[in-house]
Amino acid sequence: MPGPHPDWLRPEWPAPAHVRALFTTRAGGSSQAPYDTLNLGDHVGDDPVAVRANRQLLQAVLESTTPGARPVFLQQVHGAKVAALHAALPDGACADACLSTTPGLACTIMVADCLPVLLTDTRGTVVAAAHAGWRGLAGEGGVGVLEAVFKDFSAMALAGKASVAIESIANEGLEGAAPLAARTLAWLGPCIGPQAFEVGAEVRAAFCAHDGAAAQHFQAHGPRKYLADLAGLARQRLRALGITQVYGNDSTPGWCTVSQPSRFFSHRRDGLARGGSGRMAACIWLG
Protein backbone atom coordinates (compact mmCIF):
# COMPACT_ATOMS: atom_id res chain seq x y z
CA MET A 1 0.00 0.00 0.00
CA PRO A 2 1.21 3.55 -0.69
CA GLY A 3 2.47 5.79 2.07
CA PRO A 4 1.76 9.51 2.34
CA HIS A 5 3.11 11.64 -0.50
CA PRO A 6 6.34 13.40 0.55
CA ASP A 7 4.66 16.78 0.06
CA TRP A 8 1.82 16.05 2.48
CA LEU A 9 2.03 17.50 5.97
CA ARG A 10 2.25 15.42 9.12
CA PRO A 11 1.65 17.32 12.36
CA GLU A 12 4.70 17.91 14.51
CA TRP A 13 3.20 17.65 17.96
CA PRO A 14 3.62 15.41 21.02
CA ALA A 15 0.60 13.21 20.35
CA PRO A 16 0.68 9.57 21.48
CA ALA A 17 2.07 7.14 18.90
CA HIS A 18 -1.32 5.56 18.22
CA VAL A 19 -2.79 8.93 17.18
CA ARG A 20 -2.26 9.32 13.43
CA ALA A 21 -2.78 12.53 11.46
CA LEU A 22 -1.98 14.04 8.07
CA PHE A 23 -2.86 16.91 5.79
CA THR A 24 -2.98 16.38 2.03
CA THR A 25 -1.71 18.92 -0.50
CA ARG A 26 -2.34 19.16 -4.25
CA ALA A 27 0.22 16.42 -4.87
CA GLY A 28 -0.37 12.81 -5.78
CA GLY A 29 -3.80 12.56 -7.40
CA SER A 30 -5.61 12.01 -10.70
CA SER A 31 -7.59 15.22 -11.28
CA GLN A 32 -7.03 17.54 -14.22
CA ALA A 33 -6.77 21.34 -14.13
CA PRO A 34 -8.02 23.37 -12.36
CA TYR A 35 -8.41 20.56 -9.80
CA ASP A 36 -4.92 19.16 -10.33
CA THR A 37 -4.17 16.81 -8.92
CA LEU A 38 -5.37 15.48 -5.56
CA ASN A 39 -8.82 17.05 -5.31
CA LEU A 40 -10.90 15.28 -2.65
CA GLY A 41 -14.04 17.40 -2.99
CA ASP A 42 -16.99 15.78 -4.76
CA HIS A 43 -18.98 19.03 -4.90
CA VAL A 44 -16.68 21.38 -6.81
CA GLY A 45 -17.26 20.33 -10.43
CA ASP A 46 -14.42 17.84 -10.81
CA ASP A 47 -14.74 14.55 -12.71
CA PRO A 48 -16.40 12.10 -10.27
CA VAL A 49 -14.16 9.28 -11.49
CA ALA A 50 -11.05 11.27 -10.58
CA VAL A 51 -12.48 12.21 -7.18
CA ARG A 52 -13.25 8.56 -6.38
CA ALA A 53 -9.71 7.60 -7.38
CA ASN A 54 -8.28 10.35 -5.18
CA ARG A 55 -10.38 9.30 -2.20
CA GLN A 56 -9.38 5.68 -2.72
CA LEU A 57 -5.75 6.77 -2.72
CA LEU A 58 -6.23 8.60 0.59
CA GLN A 59 -7.93 5.56 2.09
CA ALA A 60 -5.07 3.34 0.93
CA VAL A 61 -2.61 5.64 2.69
CA LEU A 62 -4.62 5.44 5.90
CA GLU A 63 -4.82 1.67 5.59
CA SER A 64 -1.04 1.49 5.16
CA THR A 65 -0.73 2.52 8.80
CA THR A 66 -4.00 1.17 10.20
CA PRO A 67 -5.63 -1.87 8.54
CA GLY A 68 -9.27 -1.18 7.71
CA ALA A 69 -9.00 2.57 8.25
CA ARG A 70 -11.15 4.93 6.22
CA PRO A 71 -11.67 8.69 6.00
CA VAL A 72 -15.22 9.78 6.82
CA PHE A 73 -16.16 12.81 4.71
CA LEU A 74 -18.74 15.32 5.91
CA GLN A 75 -21.08 17.72 4.16
CA GLN A 76 -19.65 20.96 5.54
CA VAL A 77 -21.92 24.01 5.76
CA HIS A 78 -19.86 26.58 7.73
CA GLY A 79 -21.78 25.89 10.91
CA ALA A 80 -21.03 24.40 14.33
CA LYS A 81 -22.74 21.00 14.26
CA VAL A 82 -20.64 18.07 15.50
CA ALA A 83 -20.93 14.46 14.35
CA ALA A 84 -19.77 11.48 16.42
CA LEU A 85 -18.32 8.93 14.01
CA HIS A 86 -19.32 5.28 14.19
CA ALA A 87 -18.78 2.33 11.89
CA ALA A 88 -22.21 2.56 10.25
CA LEU A 89 -22.02 6.29 9.52
CA PRO A 90 -21.71 6.90 5.76
CA ASP A 91 -20.02 9.84 4.10
CA GLY A 92 -22.10 13.00 3.77
CA ALA A 93 -23.28 13.67 7.32
CA CYS A 94 -24.09 17.37 7.63
CA ALA A 95 -21.59 18.75 10.16
CA ASP A 96 -18.53 20.95 10.40
CA ALA A 97 -16.72 18.94 13.05
CA CYS A 98 -16.49 15.31 14.04
CA LEU A 99 -14.88 13.13 16.66
CA SER A 100 -14.06 9.47 17.13
CA THR A 101 -12.86 6.92 19.64
CA THR A 102 -13.08 4.04 17.15
CA PRO A 103 -9.72 2.94 15.75
CA GLY A 104 -9.52 3.44 12.00
CA LEU A 105 -12.43 5.87 11.66
CA ALA A 106 -10.66 9.01 10.50
CA CYS A 107 -12.13 12.40 11.30
CA THR A 108 -11.76 14.19 7.97
CA ILE A 109 -12.16 17.88 7.16
CA MET A 110 -11.89 19.33 3.66
CA VAL A 111 -10.53 22.83 3.13
CA ALA A 112 -9.35 25.27 0.47
CA ASP A 113 -8.71 28.43 2.57
CA CYS A 114 -10.70 27.65 5.72
CA LEU A 115 -8.75 26.47 8.75
CA PRO A 116 -8.62 22.77 9.70
CA VAL A 117 -8.21 22.15 13.43
CA LEU A 118 -7.23 18.71 14.79
CA LEU A 119 -7.59 17.75 18.44
CA THR A 120 -6.51 14.91 20.68
CA ASP A 121 -5.54 14.53 24.32
CA THR A 122 -2.18 13.46 25.67
CA ARG A 123 -3.61 10.01 26.45
CA GLY A 124 -4.97 9.55 22.93
CA THR A 125 -8.45 8.79 24.23
CA VAL A 126 -10.34 10.63 21.50
CA VAL A 127 -9.60 12.52 18.29
CA ALA A 128 -11.54 15.32 16.63
CA ALA A 129 -11.39 17.61 13.61
CA ALA A 130 -13.10 20.92 12.90
CA HIS A 131 -13.68 23.05 9.80
CA ALA A 132 -13.12 26.64 10.90
CA GLY A 133 -14.04 29.24 8.35
CA TRP A 134 -14.78 32.65 9.83
CA ARG A 135 -18.52 32.00 10.16
CA GLY A 136 -18.11 28.71 11.97
CA LEU A 137 -15.30 30.06 14.10
CA ALA A 138 -17.25 33.15 15.19
CA GLY A 139 -20.47 31.21 15.75
CA GLU A 140 -23.29 32.84 17.68
CA GLY A 141 -23.03 34.34 21.12
CA GLY A 142 -19.40 33.31 21.36
CA VAL A 143 -20.17 29.65 20.70
CA GLY A 144 -18.69 28.49 17.43
CA VAL A 145 -17.40 25.25 15.98
CA LEU A 146 -14.40 25.03 18.34
CA GLU A 147 -16.50 25.51 21.46
CA ALA A 148 -19.06 23.00 20.16
CA VAL A 149 -16.56 20.28 19.30
CA PHE A 150 -14.61 20.72 22.53
CA LYS A 151 -17.79 20.27 24.56
CA ASP A 152 -18.41 16.89 22.94
CA PHE A 153 -14.69 16.08 22.93
CA SER A 154 -14.63 16.66 26.69
CA ALA A 155 -17.67 14.49 27.27
CA MET A 156 -16.25 11.63 25.24
CA ALA A 157 -12.74 11.90 26.68
CA LEU A 158 -13.98 12.04 30.26
CA ALA A 159 -16.27 9.08 29.65
CA GLY A 160 -13.22 7.21 28.39
CA LYS A 161 -15.08 4.91 26.02
CA ALA A 162 -17.16 5.16 22.87
CA SER A 163 -20.08 3.19 24.29
CA VAL A 164 -21.15 6.16 26.43
CA ALA A 165 -23.53 8.27 24.36
CA ILE A 166 -22.42 11.88 24.09
CA GLU A 167 -25.99 13.10 24.40
CA SER A 168 -26.33 11.64 27.87
CA ILE A 169 -23.48 13.68 29.34
CA ALA A 170 -22.95 16.67 27.05
CA ASN A 171 -25.57 18.67 28.96
CA GLU A 172 -23.20 18.71 31.92
CA GLY A 173 -21.26 21.41 30.05
CA LEU A 174 -17.54 21.89 30.59
CA GLU A 175 -17.49 21.49 34.37
CA GLY A 176 -14.55 19.37 35.32
CA ALA A 177 -13.01 19.76 31.87
CA ALA A 178 -10.29 22.20 32.89
CA PRO A 179 -7.75 19.42 33.54
CA LEU A 180 -8.68 17.93 30.19
CA ALA A 181 -8.15 21.27 28.43
CA ALA A 182 -4.67 21.41 29.92
CA ARG A 183 -3.81 18.06 28.37
CA THR A 184 -5.55 18.69 25.04
CA LEU A 185 -3.37 19.10 21.95
CA ALA A 186 -4.48 21.17 18.96
CA TRP A 187 -2.92 21.34 15.52
CA LEU A 188 -3.85 24.09 13.05
CA GLY A 189 -3.36 23.34 9.38
CA PRO A 190 -2.80 25.62 6.40
CA CYS A 191 -5.41 28.29 5.67
CA ILE A 192 -5.72 31.68 4.02
CA GLY A 193 -3.11 33.87 5.68
CA PRO A 194 -3.43 37.28 7.32
CA GLN A 195 -1.78 38.96 4.35
CA ALA A 196 -4.48 37.64 1.98
CA PHE A 197 -7.75 37.37 3.95
CA GLU A 198 -9.58 40.64 3.29
CA VAL A 199 -12.92 40.88 5.09
CA GLY A 200 -15.58 43.48 5.76
CA ALA A 201 -16.33 45.30 8.97
CA GLU A 202 -19.13 42.84 9.75
CA VAL A 203 -16.62 40.00 10.16
CA ARG A 204 -14.55 42.00 12.63
CA ALA A 205 -17.73 42.95 14.50
CA ALA A 206 -18.80 39.29 14.75
CA PHE A 207 -15.64 38.42 16.66
CA CYS A 208 -15.19 41.61 18.66
CA ALA A 209 -18.78 41.53 19.93
CA HIS A 210 -17.84 38.41 21.89
CA ASP A 211 -14.29 39.39 22.85
CA GLY A 212 -12.84 42.83 22.27
CA ALA A 213 -9.35 41.35 22.27
CA ALA A 214 -10.14 39.82 18.87
CA ALA A 215 -9.46 43.27 17.40
CA GLN A 216 -5.73 42.50 17.49
CA HIS A 217 -6.26 39.95 14.71
CA PHE A 218 -7.65 42.52 12.27
CA GLN A 219 -5.56 45.12 10.44
CA ALA A 220 -7.24 48.04 8.65
CA HIS A 221 -7.03 47.64 4.88
CA GLY A 222 -9.07 50.40 3.26
CA PRO A 223 -12.53 51.82 4.03
CA ARG A 224 -14.39 49.32 6.22
CA LYS A 225 -12.03 46.57 5.10
CA TYR A 226 -9.61 44.54 7.20
CA LEU A 227 -7.00 41.83 6.83
CA ALA A 228 -7.97 39.04 9.22
CA ASP A 229 -5.74 36.48 10.89
CA LEU A 230 -7.92 33.37 10.89
CA ALA A 231 -5.37 31.15 12.62
CA GLY A 232 -4.76 33.85 15.24
CA LEU A 233 -8.48 34.06 15.95
CA ALA A 234 -8.60 30.27 16.36
CA ARG A 235 -5.67 30.31 18.78
CA GLN A 236 -7.47 32.96 20.81
CA ARG A 237 -10.65 30.88 21.00
CA LEU A 238 -8.67 27.78 21.97
CA ARG A 239 -6.89 29.67 24.76
CA ALA A 240 -10.26 30.81 26.07
CA LEU A 241 -11.18 27.12 26.40
CA GLY A 242 -7.98 26.48 28.33
CA ILE A 243 -6.21 24.81 25.42
CA THR A 244 -2.68 26.17 25.33
CA GLN A 245 -0.80 23.34 23.61
CA VAL A 246 -1.35 24.57 20.08
CA TYR A 247 0.88 23.52 17.18
CA GLY A 248 1.09 24.03 13.44
CA ASN A 249 -0.10 27.20 11.72
CA ASP A 250 1.47 30.23 13.40
CA SER A 251 0.11 32.73 10.83
CA THR A 252 3.42 32.99 8.97
CA PRO A 253 3.44 32.97 5.13
CA GLY A 254 4.48 29.33 4.86
CA TRP A 255 1.03 28.29 6.08
CA CYS A 256 -0.93 30.49 3.66
CA THR A 257 -2.96 28.61 1.07
CA VAL A 258 -3.35 31.65 -1.19
CA SER A 259 0.35 32.40 -1.54
CA GLN A 260 1.45 28.88 -2.55
CA PRO A 261 -0.48 27.91 -5.68
CA SER A 262 1.76 24.97 -6.55
CA ARG A 263 1.17 23.32 -3.18
CA PHE A 264 -2.25 24.31 -1.86
CA PHE A 265 -5.73 24.70 -3.25
CA SER A 266 -7.34 28.10 -2.62
CA HIS A 267 -10.96 28.87 -3.38
CA ARG A 268 -10.41 32.61 -3.04
CA ARG A 269 -7.42 32.57 -5.39
CA ASP A 270 -8.70 30.11 -8.00
CA GLY A 271 -12.49 30.03 -7.78
CA LEU A 272 -12.96 32.74 -10.40
CA ALA A 273 -9.50 33.05 -11.91
CA ARG A 274 -9.25 29.36 -12.86
CA GLY A 275 -12.89 28.35 -12.84
CA GLY A 276 -12.72 26.24 -9.72
CA SER A 277 -10.60 24.91 -6.90
CA GLY A 278 -10.07 21.48 -5.42
CA ARG A 279 -10.17 20.54 -1.75
CA MET A 280 -7.49 19.24 0.58
CA ALA A 281 -8.12 17.08 3.64
CA ALA A 282 -6.98 17.04 7.24
CA CYS A 283 -7.37 13.59 8.80
CA ILE A 284 -6.90 12.33 12.34
CA TRP A 285 -7.57 8.81 13.59
CA LEU A 286 -6.65 6.26 16.21
CA GLY A 287 -4.37 3.47 15.04
C-alpha positions in Angstrom: 0.0 0.0 0.0 1.2 3.5 -0.7 2.5 5.8 2.1 1.8 9.5 2.3 3.1 11.6 -0.5 6.3 13.4 0.6 4.7 16.8 0.1 1.8 16.0 2.5 2.0 17.5 6.0 2.2 15.4 9.1 1.6 17.3 12.4 4.7 17.9 14.5 3.2 17.7 18.0 3.6 15.4 21.0 0.6 13.2 20.4 0.7 9.6 21.5 2.1 7.1 18.9 -1.3 5.6 18.2 -2.8 8.9 17.2 -2.3 9.3 13.4 -2.8 12.5 11.5 -2.0 14.0 8.1 -2.9 16.9 5.8 -3.0 16.4 2.0 -1.7 18.9 -0.5 -2.3 19.2 -4.3 0.2 16.4 -4.9 -0.4 12.8 -5.8 -3.8 12.6 -7.4 -5.6 12.0 -10.7 -7.6 15.2 -11.3 -7.0 17.5 -14.2 -6.8 21.3 -14.1 -8.0 23.4 -12.4 -8.4 20.6 -9.8 -4.9 19.2 -10.3 -4.2 16.8 -8.9 -5.4 15.5 -5.6 -8.8 17.0 -5.3 -10.9 15.3 -2.7 -14.0 17.4 -3.0 -17.0 15.8 -4.8 -19.0 19.0 -4.9 -16.7 21.4 -6.8 -17.3 20.3 -10.4 -14.4 17.8 -10.8 -14.7 14.5 -12.7 -16.4 12.1 -10.3 -14.2 9.3 -11.5 -11.0 11.3 -10.6 -12.5 12.2 -7.2 -13.2 8.6 -6.4 -9.7 7.6 -7.4 -8.3 10.4 -5.2 -10.4 9.3 -2.2 -9.4 5.7 -2.7 -5.7 6.8 -2.7 -6.2 8.6 0.6 -7.9 5.6 2.1 -5.1 3.3 0.9 -2.6 5.6 2.7 -4.6 5.4 5.9 -4.8 1.7 5.6 -1.0 1.5 5.2 -0.7 2.5 8.8 -4.0 1.2 10.2 -5.6 -1.9 8.5 -9.3 -1.2 7.7 -9.0 2.6 8.3 -11.1 4.9 6.2 -11.7 8.7 6.0 -15.2 9.8 6.8 -16.2 12.8 4.7 -18.7 15.3 5.9 -21.1 17.7 4.2 -19.7 21.0 5.5 -21.9 24.0 5.8 -19.9 26.6 7.7 -21.8 25.9 10.9 -21.0 24.4 14.3 -22.7 21.0 14.3 -20.6 18.1 15.5 -20.9 14.5 14.4 -19.8 11.5 16.4 -18.3 8.9 14.0 -19.3 5.3 14.2 -18.8 2.3 11.9 -22.2 2.6 10.2 -22.0 6.3 9.5 -21.7 6.9 5.8 -20.0 9.8 4.1 -22.1 13.0 3.8 -23.3 13.7 7.3 -24.1 17.4 7.6 -21.6 18.7 10.2 -18.5 20.9 10.4 -16.7 18.9 13.1 -16.5 15.3 14.0 -14.9 13.1 16.7 -14.1 9.5 17.1 -12.9 6.9 19.6 -13.1 4.0 17.2 -9.7 2.9 15.8 -9.5 3.4 12.0 -12.4 5.9 11.7 -10.7 9.0 10.5 -12.1 12.4 11.3 -11.8 14.2 8.0 -12.2 17.9 7.2 -11.9 19.3 3.7 -10.5 22.8 3.1 -9.4 25.3 0.5 -8.7 28.4 2.6 -10.7 27.6 5.7 -8.7 26.5 8.7 -8.6 22.8 9.7 -8.2 22.1 13.4 -7.2 18.7 14.8 -7.6 17.8 18.4 -6.5 14.9 20.7 -5.5 14.5 24.3 -2.2 13.5 25.7 -3.6 10.0 26.4 -5.0 9.5 22.9 -8.4 8.8 24.2 -10.3 10.6 21.5 -9.6 12.5 18.3 -11.5 15.3 16.6 -11.4 17.6 13.6 -13.1 20.9 12.9 -13.7 23.1 9.8 -13.1 26.6 10.9 -14.0 29.2 8.4 -14.8 32.7 9.8 -18.5 32.0 10.2 -18.1 28.7 12.0 -15.3 30.1 14.1 -17.3 33.1 15.2 -20.5 31.2 15.7 -23.3 32.8 17.7 -23.0 34.3 21.1 -19.4 33.3 21.4 -20.2 29.6 20.7 -18.7 28.5 17.4 -17.4 25.3 16.0 -14.4 25.0 18.3 -16.5 25.5 21.5 -19.1 23.0 20.2 -16.6 20.3 19.3 -14.6 20.7 22.5 -17.8 20.3 24.6 -18.4 16.9 22.9 -14.7 16.1 22.9 -14.6 16.7 26.7 -17.7 14.5 27.3 -16.3 11.6 25.2 -12.7 11.9 26.7 -14.0 12.0 30.3 -16.3 9.1 29.6 -13.2 7.2 28.4 -15.1 4.9 26.0 -17.2 5.2 22.9 -20.1 3.2 24.3 -21.1 6.2 26.4 -23.5 8.3 24.4 -22.4 11.9 24.1 -26.0 13.1 24.4 -26.3 11.6 27.9 -23.5 13.7 29.3 -22.9 16.7 27.1 -25.6 18.7 29.0 -23.2 18.7 31.9 -21.3 21.4 30.1 -17.5 21.9 30.6 -17.5 21.5 34.4 -14.6 19.4 35.3 -13.0 19.8 31.9 -10.3 22.2 32.9 -7.7 19.4 33.5 -8.7 17.9 30.2 -8.1 21.3 28.4 -4.7 21.4 29.9 -3.8 18.1 28.4 -5.5 18.7 25.0 -3.4 19.1 22.0 -4.5 21.2 19.0 -2.9 21.3 15.5 -3.8 24.1 13.1 -3.4 23.3 9.4 -2.8 25.6 6.4 -5.4 28.3 5.7 -5.7 31.7 4.0 -3.1 33.9 5.7 -3.4 37.3 7.3 -1.8 39.0 4.3 -4.5 37.6 2.0 -7.7 37.4 4.0 -9.6 40.6 3.3 -12.9 40.9 5.1 -15.6 43.5 5.8 -16.3 45.3 9.0 -19.1 42.8 9.8 -16.6 40.0 10.2 -14.6 42.0 12.6 -17.7 42.9 14.5 -18.8 39.3 14.8 -15.6 38.4 16.7 -15.2 41.6 18.7 -18.8 41.5 19.9 -17.8 38.4 21.9 -14.3 39.4 22.8 -12.8 42.8 22.3 -9.3 41.3 22.3 -10.1 39.8 18.9 -9.5 43.3 17.4 -5.7 42.5 17.5 -6.3 40.0 14.7 -7.6 42.5 12.3 -5.6 45.1 10.4 -7.2 48.0 8.6 -7.0 47.6 4.9 -9.1 50.4 3.3 -12.5 51.8 4.0 -14.4 49.3 6.2 -12.0 46.6 5.1 -9.6 44.5 7.2 -7.0 41.8 6.8 -8.0 39.0 9.2 -5.7 36.5 10.9 -7.9 33.4 10.9 -5.4 31.2 12.6 -4.8 33.8 15.2 -8.5 34.1 15.9 -8.6 30.3 16.4 -5.7 30.3 18.8 -7.5 33.0 20.8 -10.7 30.9 21.0 -8.7 27.8 22.0 -6.9 29.7 24.8 -10.3 30.8 26.1 -11.2 27.1 26.4 -8.0 26.5 28.3 -6.2 24.8 25.4 -2.7 26.2 25.3 -0.8 23.3 23.6 -1.3 24.6 20.1 0.9 23.5 17.2 1.1 24.0 13.4 -0.1 27.2 11.7 1.5 30.2 13.4 0.1 32.7 10.8 3.4 33.0 9.0 3.4 33.0 5.1 4.5 29.3 4.9 1.0 28.3 6.1 -0.9 30.5 3.7 -3.0 28.6 1.1 -3.4 31.6 -1.2 0.4 32.4 -1.5 1.5 28.9 -2.5 -0.5 27.9 -5.7 1.8 25.0 -6.5 1.2 23.3 -3.2 -2.3 24.3 -1.9 -5.7 24.7 -3.3 -7.3 28.1 -2.6 -11.0 28.9 -3.4 -10.4 32.6 -3.0 -7.4 32.6 -5.4 -8.7 30.1 -8.0 -12.5 30.0 -7.8 -13.0 32.7 -10.4 -9.5 33.0 -11.9 -9.2 29.4 -12.9 -12.9 28.4 -12.8 -12.7 26.2 -9.7 -10.6 24.9 -6.9 -10.1 21.5 -5.4 -10.2 20.5 -1.7 -7.5 19.2 0.6 -8.1 17.1 3.6 -7.0 17.0 7.2 -7.4 13.6 8.8 -6.9 12.3 12.3 -7.6 8.8 13.6 -6.6 6.3 16.2 -4.4 3.5 15.0 
